[in-house]
Amino acid sequence: MTREVHLLAFGNTRSAGPWRHPDIDSSTDAVRRRLIDHARTAEAATFDAVFFADGLNFGPPATWPYKTTEDFEPFTTAGALSSVTERVGLVLTGSATLQHPYHLARQLSSLDHLSAGRIGWNLVTSFAQAAADNFSTDGVVEHDERYRIAEEAIDVVKKLWDSWAAGAIVADRESGIFHDVSKIHVPDHHGTYFDVKGPIGAARSPQGQPVIFQAGSSDTGSLFAARHAEVIFTGQGNRGRAQRFYQRIHDEAARQGRPVAPLITPSLWYLVGSTEEEARRVEQTAYEYFSPEYQAGWLLEVDVDVTGADLDGPVPASAFPDHTETHQTALAGYRALATEGNPTVREFLFRTVAGWGAQVVGTPEQIADQIEDWFTSRAADGFVLKDPGLPGQFETFTEQVVPVLRKRGLFRHEYRGTTLRDHLGLDVPPNRNEITA
């Protein structure tokens, strides 16, 4: 099959600052309706999935005055959205270090059944102290150890997903036997971090296993992602860095004996207008409504501190520590943003609204040009799209950018299957208990 761009949309449609826009209703019911409309819009445009990030905390206290409240939990949100959509995938973030693998395996399997095979798990390793404080832990675990925990956690989760071999359900009414227990494999896992008996009370889900997403970009994280991920979510600020990351992941996946490398889907923050002039007006509106106080407070979570700096002065070098045990990739990415073009602190903070990933402002054709350029030059297999939270931006993307991509033969006109694996072109993984030598 001809290679095509994969498009995912951030499901967290709110952004600190734009809630002040007169056309945005921040009531709980409005947020609920907006989530539903957003997912349905993505589905109508044949997007692969809606992607829900999560940090397991309300953020640093310095951000609290500026952010809205309805930060809905992704597992229950995905369950709700699965009942009002039919094809679009739902990717939800779960922590391999703070959420227990038995709960993760059971919840994700249940959601994959309830959604008829549309679930992906974005596996994260939870770097924030504010998250650790919510789970009776001693604090944030050292960076590389978080990945050692994740190695064991994903092994446990997959063992639980594979507990049920084909034919385990016999449902013999005459004998009253529902299960052939010889085909139920109890993991009975005893490891360094987890002891899990199992099994879970569910047969293999429609996809065999939910799709594994991962966002590792540090040296340790990249090795983990190349070993386990089926799709990698990453932040890459320019095409050159993205190409190097893409090649590094492909090389490492090959070294580890994987026949197919993970798909690479960087974040892409966009502002679209029908003309260049309109796009710049949208950018100016986004700039007017963004909250520098919120952004400065949020950066504290990754050990970047510009809270005392002059907003209209240069970004101080002292804002960045030499090393961090929280989010090493974020620190490097934000350091690069602060040095490219010598922005003021205010300009730097506006750039961070997009994280440390790619940004594009322009017409539908110009945005399609950048997507095509990254895609054809092997910098990306697709993108996780993020807009600034202004009314109508996502709808404009689906109505004006998607048709350009389709006209160029880069994006599908309709779904070719029903599951997230179908959309992404991924095979159903074999059950480890049914593999013959």
N, C-alpha and C positions, 0 to 999 in steps of 0.2 A: 504494500500500500504506500502511496505517495506520502511523504512526510508533511504534516500539517501543524500549524501553530496551535498550542493549547492555551486556552484562556480561562482563568479563574478570577473570581471577584472577591475582594475582602467583604465579609459579611458584617463586620463591625462598622456600620455606616456613619456613626457619630464621630465628631472630632471636636476637641476642646477649642472654643472660640466661635466656630460657625453656628453654634446653637443660638447665638445672639442675632442671627439673621432674621429679619421680620417674617420671612416665609417658612421658618422652621418651627414646628411645634414640638416641644421637648417633653410633653406629658407621656406617661407610661403607655397609654393606649396608642398614642401617635407613634411611639417607638416600635411598638408591636406591629402596627399596620405597616410601618416603613420596612421592617424586616421581611414581612411577607411579600410586599410589593417588590422589594429588591431581589429576593430569590426567584420570584415569578418572572421578573424582567430578565434575569440571567438565563433562566430556562427558555424563555421565548427566543433568546438570541443564541441558543444552543451552546452556552458555556459548559465547560467540563464540570465545574463545581463552584460552590460558594465556600469560602475559606474563613474559619473563625479562629482568630488568635485569642490567647488568654494568658493572664499572668498570675491567677490565683490570689490576687490582692487588689485593693482599691488604689494602689499607687502610692508614691511618696506623699507624706502629709503636705508638702509644699504645693502639690497639685490640687488638693481637695477644694479650695475655694473656687476653682475655675472649671471643673469638669462636671458633667451631668451624671445622674445617678444610675440610670437603667443599664448597667453593664451585665447583661444577661449571661448566665452560665451556658457554655457551648453545647454540652451534651443534651440538656433539656431543650435548648433552642433548636438543635438539629432534629430532635424528636418531633417537635411541633411543626417545623417546616417540612418534614418528610410527609406530613399528612395533607399539605396544601400544594405540593409539587409532585411530579411523576418521573422526571428523567434527570434533572440536574443533580450532580453529586454534592455531598455535604462533608466537608473536611473539618474536623474539630480537634482542638489542641488538648492534649492530656500529658501530664508530667510523669515521666518514668521514675523520678526521684521522690516526689511527694505524694503521688496517688498510687495506691497499692495495685500491683499487677492483676490480682484476682478481680478487683472491681473493674479495672480497665478492660480486661478481657471480656468480662460478662456484659458490661455496658455497651462496648463497641460491637460485640456479636449480636446483642439484642437489637441495637439500632440498625445493623446491617440487614437483619431479618425484617424488621418493621418497615424499612425503606425499600425493600426489594433489591438490595445490593448496591447502595449508593454512598456508602460511608468510607471515609478516609481518616486515618489517625495521624495527626501532626505530633510526632513524639518530640517533646522538649525535655530539658534537664534542669530547669528552674534555677536561675541564678540570683533571684532577688531576695534580699533579707526580709522584705515585707511579706513575701510568700512563705518563706521558711517559718516566720513567726506565727503563721496560722495553722501549723501542723505539728506542734509539740516537738519540734526538733531543737538541736543545740545550735543551729545557725546554718548558714550557707555552706554546703560541702565544697571542698576544694575542686577546682575546675576539672582536672583529669579524673578524679574519683567519681564525679557525677556521671561521667561516661562509663566508668566501670560498673556503676549501679545500673545504668541504662542497658548495658550489655546483658546483664542477668535478667533485668525486667522484661526485655523484649523476648528473651528465650522462654521465660515463664508464660508470657502472654500467648506466644505461638504454640507452646505445648498445650495450653488450655484450649485454644481454638481448634487444635487437631485431635482433641480427645476422642472425637466420634469418627470412626471409620465408616466408609460407605457400607450400607446394609445393616447398620446398627439398629435402625428402626424397622421392626418387622410388622408391628401392629396386627398380630394374629388374633382376631376376635374369638375364634373357636377355642384356642388354648388360653386366652387371656394374657398372653405374653406380648408386651409392647416392644421391649428391647432385647436384642441379642447381646448380652453383657460381655461376651468374648470380644466384641468389637468396640467396647468402650475402654479407652486407654487412660489409666489414671497417671497423671504426670509424677506425683509423689516427689516433688522437687525439694531438695535441701541444698541450699547454696550459701554463699558468703553473706548475702543481704536478705534473702527471702526463703521462707519455708512454706510451701504451698502444696497441699495434697491434691485437690481437684477431684473430679472434673467439674466443668461448668455444666449447667443444666440446659444445654442447647446444642443441637447438631451443627455441623459446619454451615456457615452462612452462605448466602447466594453467590458471593464472590470467592468462596473458599476461605479467604481472610480479607478483612478490610485492607484498603491500600495504605501502605506505610509512607508517610511524608516525614521529612526531617530537615532541620535547618542548620546543621553543623557546617561551619565555615572555617573555624580555627583548625590548626593542624590535627589535633585529636578529634575534633568534631567532624572534619572531612573524612578521616579514616573510618569513623563510625558510620557516616552517611553513605560512603562508597560501599561499605559492607552490608548495610541493612536497608537503606531507603530504596523505595521504588520511584519516588519523586522528591527532589530536593528544592526547598524554598530557601532562597538566598537573597542577600542585598549586595548588589554590585553597582558601584557608582558610575562606571563607564564601560564601554564595550571591551577595551583592552583587558581590564581586570576580569571582566566576565568571561572572556575567551580563555584566559589562563586558568580560571577556576574550572570552567567546563572541561578543559583538557586534563587538568589534574584529577578530577573525579573519574573521567573515563579511563585514564591510565591506572588509577588505583583500583577501580572496579575490575579491570582486566587482570591486574596482578593477583587479585583475590579470587580469580576464576569465575567471575560472573559472566555469563554469555551475553547479557544485555545490561548496559550501564543505566543508572537511574536517569529519569528525565530531569532536566534542570529548568526551574521556573523562577527567575528572579522577580522581585517586586518591581512594579512600574507605577509611579505616581504621575498622574496626568491631569492636565487642564485643557479642555477642548473647546474651540469656538469655530463657527462656520467660516470665519476669516481670521487672518493673523491679528487684525485689530481687535476683533471680538475676543480672541483667546487672551490677549494681553489685558483686556478689561476684566475678564474672569480672574486672571492672575492677580490683578490689583485688588479685586474684591476679596479674594482669598487672603491677601496680605493684610487688608484692613481688618478682617475678622479673626485672624490667628492671634493666639495669646502667647506673647513671649514669656510671661510669668509662668504659665503652665509648662511650656517647653523646657524652660530652665529647671523647673522643679522635677520634671520627668527625667531629665538627663542625670539627675543625682542617682537614679537607680542603676546606672552603668558607670558610676564614679566620675562623671564629667560635671564639673562645678563652675558655672558662670554666674551664679546667683548674685554675687557682689560686684560684677563687672558693669561698666558703663555700656548701656545698650548701643550707643552710637560710636563706641570706641572699638579698637581691634580686639580680637579674641585672644585673651592672655594664654601664653604657653602653660602657665601654672594650672590652667583648668583641667589638664589631662595628666593623670598619674602615669608613671613609667610602666606600671604593670597592674593588672587587675585579676582577681579570681572570680569576678562576676561574669561579664560578657566580653571576652577578648576581641571578638570580631566587631562588635559594636564600637568598642573603644577605638580600634584602628579606623573604622569607617568614619566616625565622627571627627577624628583627628584630621583625616584627609579632607573632609568638608570644610573644616576651619582654616585650612591652608590654601585651598584652591581659589584663586582670585582675591585673596585677602579681604574677606567679607568683614563687615562690622558684626558685633555680637548679635544685633537684631536680625541682620541678614542671615547669619549663621543659624540662628534659632528658627527662622522661617524655613531654611533648607531642611532642618531636622524634622519638620512635619512629615516629610516623606521617608523618615528613617534615614538610612545611609545608602539607600538604593538609587536606582535610575529615576530620572525625572524628565518629563517632556511637556512642553507647552506649545500648542499649535493647532493647525487645522486638521480635519480628519485625515487628509492625505499625508500631512507631515508626521502625524502620529503613526499612521500605517507604515510610512517610510522607515521610522526608527524600529518598529516591531520587525519589519521585513529584514532590515539590515542586521539586527542582532540574530535573528533566526537563521538567515542564510549563511552568516559568517560563523556559525556554531558558537555563539555566545549564549544562546538560550534555545530551549525547546518550546517555550511559551512564557507566559507572564501571569503573576498574581497582581491584579489591577487594584489600585487604590486611588480614590479621588479625594478632594479636600473636604468633602462633606457638604458642599454647596448644592442647593436644589437643582435637579435636572442634569447634573454632570454625567451620572452613570447612564441615564436614559439617552443622552446625546451620544455617548460612546457607542451604545448598542445600535442606535438608529443611523449614525453617520460614519463611524470608524469601521464597524463590523462589515457593512456592505462593501467598503473599499477592499478589505482583506479578502472577502469572498470573491470579488471580481478579479483579484490577482491570483486566485487559486490557493490561497494560504489558509483558509478556514472553512470548515464544513457549512453546508446549507441546512443540514438536518442531522439529527442523531442517527447513528447506525446501529445502536444497541440500546440496552436498558440499564446497564450497570456502570459504575464509575470506571471499572476496569475496561469495559467496552469503549468508553469515551477516550480513555488514555492509551488504548492499544496495548494493555497489559494482560498477560496470561494469568489464568487461575493457578496459584501455587499448589504444588502437590502436597498431599497430606503426608507428613513425615512418617506416619505409622503404616503407610501403604507403599512406600518406596522399596522396590526390590533391588538387590545388588546386581 
